């Protein structure tokens, strides 16, 4: 009379193992999707940093144009004296702003790669964990059934 219950217990254990396996696969898919999203988010931030660099260059260009125009309008030579110093200061500030934007762009790229790799690794471990949980859970259930004498023949 024990046979139907043993078959049900074995089937339930197999179902539990199957669920544990697919839980690991689902977690891996989740982490992979998160990795792709993070990569896109950091790419967007990288583009924003690049645009900030372009804006810094545009602002520097406007400032230089204004300095040169004011100097020329005042009848001064634009390539010497205080006008030249003002141009150099403006240019230096623009280069610093552009350099900061370029550094930010590189940082965003590196952070994106690191986070992408971390999430991919988490997915790999989730998959391995699901497989291990399925195998050990099924084995433990079978051992428990064996200890209860369910597999003994009458």
BELLIN-V759524 format. One line per field, one symbol per residue. ss: DSSP state (A for helix, B for strand, O for the rest). phi: phi as a letter, one per 30 degrees, with the letter a starting at -180 (. if undefined). burial: I if it has 16 or more other C-alpha atoms within 10 Angstrom, else O. A space follows every 50 residues. Layout:
# BELLIN-V759524
ss: ???
phi: ???
burial: ???
This chain:
# BELLIN-V759524
ss: OOAAAAAAAAAAAAAAAAAAAAAAAAAAAAAAAAAAAAAAAAAAAAAAAA AAAAAAAAAAAAAAAAAAAAAAAOOOOOOOAAAAAAAAAAAAAAAAAAAA AAAAAAAAAAAAAAAAAAAAAAAAAAAAAAAAAAAAAAAAAAAAAAAOOO OOOO
phi: .deddddddddddddddddddddddddddddddddddddddddddddddd ddddddddddddddddddddddddicddcaiddddddddddddddddddd dddddddddddddddeddddddddddddddddddddddddddddddddid cddd
burial: OOOOOIOOIIOOIIOIIIOIIIIIIIIIIIIIIIIIOIIOOIIOIIOIII IIIIIIIOIIOOIIOOIIOOIOOOOOOIOOOOIIOIIOOIIOOIIOIIOI IIOIIOIIIOIIIOIIOOIIIIIIOIIIIIIIIIIOIIOOIIOOOOOOOI OOOO
